[in-house]
Amino acid sequence: MRKTILVIIVTLLLLGDFSMIANASAGTIYETESNNTHSTADVTYNDYDNYGKISSSSDIDWWKFTTAYEGCCNVWLGSIPSGCDYDLYLYSSSGTTLLASSTKRTGSQELIRFHLSANTQYKVKIQSYSGYSTSKNYKFRVFNYPLTPAHTKNLLWNIESIYYYVDSSASIYTSTIADAAYNWVYTGFGWNNLYPNTQTSNISDSAIDFYSYYSPPVNIGGVTVTPLGETSHYAREYGTYGTPYIVNADTEDWLFNEIRINNYAFSSNPSSSLATIVHEFGHAFGLAHNNDNVNSIMCQDIYDRVVSTVQDVDHWAFVKKHP
């Protein structure tokens, strides 16, 4: 069995509020007519509240914005007047190439979530499917946010031939590990190249080895913290053979990973470890922490992560890391 080196480093940075979405918009814009064509689109900006009216059955409102980040973008249309049904479309900068649409025909809002390039202009079209109002505004917002960061170096393993090994010490987590592994294969935002990402009984075939350990809460600067899990990246002394040693994923490529799950936190309820295991899988694949986005699985629990599965910022970061 490989020699396991347990390193627990807990760092608490009191950096204030890490909520991804601000309490108030960055600004407010009202449409300026005529904006009925993509060439006369009104300009808006990230995180602004935008208001406009669809004042006739033939009225069309166009907006345009430029992204700050390569990453994800929510394009949201809400406050649709009662009795009306409006549709939402996202186009390239030309205004002729349709990228995505939201036309669900029910409710009072539409939402497009899309992966966008950085420093690129996009255009949005809003039009009526049924009904219009000369007195009531709709509300429209764009929120562009960056991908989860990735480590500089890489796992030296074919991403299309990934297997993991579960040590007997971590056997109570086997089912949850399988769920977490599948979540990375199919994230809900698309399939990844990751395959098959399933368990093997042969540790020599494994890119990721699971163990458990026991660590009660620790007190850091007057704050009590319970470690949940950790991932270590390993290289070998002579390239592909020899004594394994832990590497920094930003300075050296690695051959395999060890993920350790804290029995103190989860042994009484193994399934509650899902978010932690999904998070640690992300590290094994080369993703770093995303602590200023609580809606990323790569946000640490101590920074108030609110999700338990892979999110769009994590999915697209994985795709970029492993095209």
C-alpha positions as CSV (number, residue, x, y, z in Angstrom):
1,M,0.0,0.0,0.0
2,R,1.2,3.5,-0.8
3,K,2.6,5.4,2.1
4,T,-0.1,7.9,3.2
5,I,1.1,11.3,4.3
6,L,-1.6,13.2,6.2
7,V,-1.3,16.9,5.9
8,I,-4.1,19.0,7.3
9,I,-3.8,22.7,6.8
10,V,-6.8,24.8,7.8
11,T,-6.7,28.5,6.8
12,L,-9.4,30.9,7.8
13,L,-9.5,34.2,6.0
14,L,-12.0,36.6,7.3
15,L,-12.8,38.4,4.0
16,G,-16.4,39.4,4.6
17,D,-19.4,38.6,2.4
18,F,-18.7,36.1,-0.4
19,S,-22.3,36.1,-1.8
20,M,-22.1,35.8,-5.6
21,I,-25.0,38.1,-6.3
22,A,-25.0,41.6,-4.7
23,N,-28.0,42.8,-2.7
24,A,-28.5,45.7,-5.1
25,S,-28.0,46.0,-8.8
26,A,-25.0,47.8,-10.2
27,G,-27.3,50.3,-11.9
28,T,-30.6,50.8,-13.7
29,I,-31.4,51.4,-17.4
30,Y,-34.7,52.1,-19.2
31,E,-35.0,51.2,-22.8
32,T,-34.8,53.9,-25.4
33,E,-37.0,53.4,-28.5
34,S,-36.6,52.6,-31.2
35,N,-34.6,49.5,-30.3
36,N,-36.6,47.2,-32.6
37,T,-33.6,45.9,-34.5
38,H,-30.3,44.4,-33.4
39,S,-28.4,47.3,-35.0
40,T,-30.3,49.8,-32.7
41,A,-30.0,47.6,-29.5
42,D,-29.9,49.4,-26.2
43,V,-26.6,49.0,-24.3
44,T,-26.6,47.4,-20.9
45,Y,-24.0,46.1,-18.4
46,N,-23.4,43.2,-16.1
47,D,-25.6,43.1,-13.0
48,Y,-27.8,46.1,-14.1
49,D,-31.6,46.2,-13.7
50,N,-33.1,46.9,-17.1
51,Y,-36.7,47.9,-17.8
52,G,-38.7,48.1,-21.0
53,K,-42.2,47.7,-22.5
54,I,-43.6,45.5,-25.2
55,S,-46.2,48.0,-26.2
56,S,-47.7,46.2,-29.3
57,S,-47.9,42.8,-30.8
58,S,-45.1,43.8,-33.3
59,D,-42.8,45.5,-30.8
60,I,-39.4,43.9,-30.3
61,D,-36.8,45.1,-27.8
62,W,-33.1,44.5,-28.5
63,W,-30.3,44.8,-25.9
64,K,-26.6,44.3,-26.1
65,F,-23.9,43.7,-23.5
66,T,-20.2,42.9,-23.4
67,T,-18.8,40.1,-21.1
68,A,-16.1,40.7,-18.7
69,Y,-15.3,37.0,-18.1
70,E,-15.0,33.8,-19.9
71,G,-17.6,31.9,-17.9
72,C,-21.2,31.5,-17.3
73,C,-24.0,34.0,-17.9
74,N,-27.6,34.1,-16.6
75,V,-29.9,36.1,-18.9
76,W,-33.1,36.6,-17.0
77,L,-36.5,38.2,-18.0
78,G,-39.1,38.7,-15.3
79,S,-41.9,40.9,-14.1
80,I,-43.8,40.1,-17.3
81,P,-47.1,41.8,-17.1
82,S,-50.1,39.7,-16.1
83,G,-51.8,38.1,-19.1
84,C,-48.7,38.4,-21.2
85,D,-46.2,35.8,-22.4
86,Y,-42.8,37.1,-23.6
87,D,-39.9,35.2,-25.1
88,L,-36.2,35.6,-24.6
89,Y,-33.4,35.0,-27.1
90,L,-29.6,35.2,-26.9
91,Y,-27.6,36.0,-30.1
92,S,-24.0,36.5,-31.1
93,S,-22.8,40.1,-31.7
94,S,-24.0,40.0,-35.3
95,G,-27.6,39.6,-34.1
96,T,-28.2,36.9,-36.6
97,T,-26.7,33.7,-35.0
98,L,-29.1,32.4,-32.3
99,L,-27.2,30.9,-29.4
100,A,-30.0,30.0,-26.9
101,S,-33.6,30.8,-26.1
102,S,-36.2,30.6,-23.3
103,T,-39.8,30.2,-24.5
104,K,-41.4,28.1,-21.9
105,R,-44.9,29.6,-22.3
106,T,-45.7,29.4,-18.6
107,G,-45.0,31.6,-15.6
108,S,-43.9,35.1,-15.4
109,Q,-40.2,34.7,-16.2
110,E,-37.7,33.3,-18.6
111,L,-34.0,32.3,-18.0
112,I,-31.1,31.5,-20.3
113,R,-27.9,30.0,-18.8
114,F,-25.0,30.0,-21.3
115,H,-21.2,29.7,-21.5
116,L,-19.8,32.9,-22.9
117,S,-16.4,34.1,-24.1
118,A,-14.6,36.9,-22.4
119,N,-14.6,40.5,-23.8
120,T,-17.3,39.6,-26.4
121,Q,-20.5,41.4,-27.3
122,Y,-23.8,39.5,-27.2
123,K,-27.3,40.6,-28.1
124,V,-30.6,39.8,-26.5
125,K,-34.1,39.9,-28.1
126,I,-37.3,40.2,-26.1
127,Q,-40.6,39.8,-27.9
128,S,-44.2,38.8,-27.3
129,Y,-45.6,35.4,-27.8
130,S,-49.0,36.6,-26.7
131,G,-50.2,39.9,-25.1
132,Y,-48.5,43.2,-24.6
133,S,-48.7,46.2,-22.2
134,T,-48.4,49.9,-22.8
135,S,-48.2,50.7,-19.1
136,K,-46.2,47.9,-17.4
137,N,-42.5,47.2,-17.7
138,Y,-40.8,43.9,-17.8
139,K,-37.4,43.6,-16.0
140,F,-34.3,42.1,-17.6
141,R,-30.9,41.3,-16.2
142,V,-27.6,39.9,-17.3
143,F,-25.2,38.3,-14.8
144,N,-21.8,37.1,-16.1
145,Y,-19.5,35.3,-13.7
146,P,-16.1,33.6,-14.1
147,L,-15.4,29.9,-14.3
148,T,-14.0,28.0,-11.3
149,P,-10.2,28.5,-11.4
150,A,-8.0,25.5,-12.2
151,H,-4.5,24.5,-11.0
152,T,-1.7,25.3,-13.4
153,K,-0.4,21.8,-13.7
154,N,-2.2,18.6,-14.7
155,L,-3.1,15.1,-13.8
156,L,-0.9,12.8,-16.0
157,W,-3.7,10.3,-16.7
158,N,-5.9,9.9,-19.7
159,I,-9.1,11.6,-18.6
160,E,-11.1,9.0,-20.7
161,S,-9.7,6.2,-18.6
162,I,-10.3,7.2,-15.0
163,Y,-11.0,4.7,-12.3
164,Y,-11.0,5.1,-8.5
165,Y,-10.1,2.8,-5.7
166,V,-11.9,2.6,-2.3
167,D,-9.8,1.4,0.6
168,S,-11.6,-0.7,3.2
169,S,-11.3,2.3,5.6
170,A,-13.6,4.3,3.3
171,S,-16.0,1.4,2.4
172,I,-19.0,3.0,4.1
173,Y,-18.8,5.8,1.6
174,T,-18.8,3.5,-1.5
175,S,-22.3,4.4,-2.6
176,T,-21.9,8.1,-2.1
177,I,-18.5,8.1,-3.9
178,A,-20.3,6.4,-6.9
179,D,-22.9,9.1,-6.9
180,A,-20.3,11.8,-6.8
181,A,-18.3,10.2,-9.6
182,Y,-21.3,10.0,-11.8
183,N,-22.1,13.7,-11.1
184,W,-18.8,14.6,-12.7
185,V,-19.5,12.5,-15.7
186,Y,-22.9,14.0,-16.2
187,T,-23.1,17.3,-14.4
188,G,-26.6,18.4,-15.4
189,F,-25.0,21.0,-17.7
190,G,-23.7,18.4,-20.2
191,W,-21.6,15.2,-20.5
192,N,-17.9,15.5,-19.9
193,N,-15.1,13.6,-21.6
194,L,-14.5,11.9,-18.2
195,Y,-14.9,8.2,-18.7
196,P,-15.7,5.8,-17.1
197,N,-14.9,7.3,-13.7
198,T,-16.0,4.1,-11.9
199,Q,-14.6,1.9,-9.1
200,T,-11.8,-0.6,-9.6
201,S,-10.6,-3.3,-7.2
202,N,-7.0,-2.9,-8.5
203,I,-5.2,0.0,-7.0
204,S,-2.6,0.1,-9.7
205,D,-5.4,1.0,-12.2
206,S,-6.6,3.8,-10.0
207,A,-6.1,7.6,-10.6
208,I,-7.9,8.4,-7.3
209,D,-7.7,6.4,-4.1
210,F,-10.2,7.0,-1.3
211,Y,-9.3,6.6,2.4
212,S,-10.8,7.8,5.6
213,Y,-9.2,9.3,8.7
214,Y,-10.5,10.6,12.1
215,S,-10.1,14.3,13.1
216,P,-12.2,16.0,15.7
217,P,-12.9,19.7,15.5
218,V,-9.9,22.0,15.8
219,N,-9.8,25.6,17.1
220,I,-8.2,28.1,14.9
221,G,-8.0,31.7,16.2
222,G,-11.1,31.1,18.4
223,V,-13.1,29.5,15.6
224,T,-14.0,25.8,15.8
225,V,-13.6,24.0,12.5
226,T,-14.4,20.4,11.6
227,P,-12.2,19.1,8.7
228,L,-14.4,17.3,6.2
229,G,-12.0,15.9,3.6
230,E,-8.8,16.6,1.8
231,T,-7.1,15.7,-1.5
232,S,-3.3,15.1,-2.0
233,H,-1.7,15.0,-5.4
234,Y,1.2,12.6,-5.8
235,A,4.2,12.2,-8.2
236,R,6.8,9.5,-8.1
237,E,10.5,9.8,-7.4
238,Y,11.5,8.4,-10.9
239,G,8.7,9.7,-13.1
240,T,6.3,6.8,-13.3
241,Y,7.9,4.6,-10.6
242,G,9.6,4.9,-7.2
243,T,8.6,6.4,-3.9
244,P,5.5,8.7,-4.2
245,Y,5.6,12.2,-2.8
246,I,3.1,15.0,-2.5
247,V,3.3,17.8,-5.0
248,N,1.9,21.3,-5.4
249,A,-0.6,21.2,-8.2
250,D,0.4,24.6,-9.4
251,T,4.1,23.8,-9.7
252,E,4.3,20.1,-10.7
253,D,2.2,17.6,-12.7
254,W,0.9,14.6,-10.7
255,L,0.4,10.9,-11.3
256,F,-2.5,10.0,-8.9
257,N,-4.5,11.4,-6.1
258,E,-5.5,10.4,-2.6
259,I,-8.8,11.6,-1.1
260,R,-9.4,11.3,2.6
261,I,-12.8,11.6,4.2
262,N,-13.1,12.6,7.9
263,N,-15.0,9.9,9.7
264,Y,-15.6,12.2,12.6
265,A,-17.9,14.3,10.4
266,F,-19.7,11.7,8.4
267,S,-19.5,8.1,9.8
268,S,-22.9,8.4,11.4
269,N,-24.4,9.6,8.1
270,P,-22.2,8.6,5.1
271,S,-24.5,10.0,2.5
272,S,-24.2,13.5,3.9
273,S,-20.6,13.5,2.6
274,L,-21.8,13.9,-1.0
275,A,-20.9,17.6,-1.4
276,T,-17.4,17.0,0.2
277,I,-16.7,14.0,-2.1
278,V,-17.8,15.9,-5.2
279,H,-15.6,18.8,-4.1
280,E,-12.6,16.6,-3.6
281,F,-13.1,14.9,-7.0
282,G,-12.8,18.4,-8.5
283,H,-9.4,18.8,-6.9
284,A,-8.3,15.4,-8.3
285,F,-9.2,16.6,-11.8
286,G,-7.2,19.8,-11.3
287,L,-9.8,22.4,-10.2
288,A,-8.9,24.9,-7.4
289,H,-11.1,26.6,-4.8
290,N,-13.8,29.1,-5.9
291,N,-14.5,30.6,-2.5
292,D,-16.1,33.8,-3.7
293,N,-18.9,31.9,-5.4
294,V,-21.1,30.0,-2.9
295,N,-22.9,28.5,-5.8
296,S,-19.8,26.5,-6.9
297,I,-19.1,23.0,-5.7
298,M,-15.5,24.1,-5.4
299,C,-16.3,26.7,-2.8
300,Q,-15.1,25.5,0.6
301,D,-17.7,24.6,3.2
302,I,-16.3,27.2,5.6
303,Y,-17.1,29.9,3.0
304,D,-20.8,28.9,3.2
305,R,-21.1,26.8,0.0
306,V,-24.8,26.2,-0.7
307,V,-24.7,23.5,-3.4
308,S,-23.9,19.8,-3.2
309,T,-23.3,18.9,-6.9
310,V,-21.3,20.2,-9.8
311,Q,-22.5,23.6,-11.1
312,D,-22.2,25.3,-14.5
313,V,-19.0,27.2,-13.4
314,D,-17.4,23.9,-12.4
315,H,-18.6,22.0,-15.4
316,W,-17.2,24.5,-17.9
317,A,-14.0,24.8,-16.0
318,F,-13.6,21.0,-16.2
319,V,-14.3,21.1,-20.0
320,K,-11.7,23.9,-20.4
321,K,-9.1,21.9,-18.3
322,H,-9.9,18.6,-20.2
323,P,-11.1,19.6,-23.7
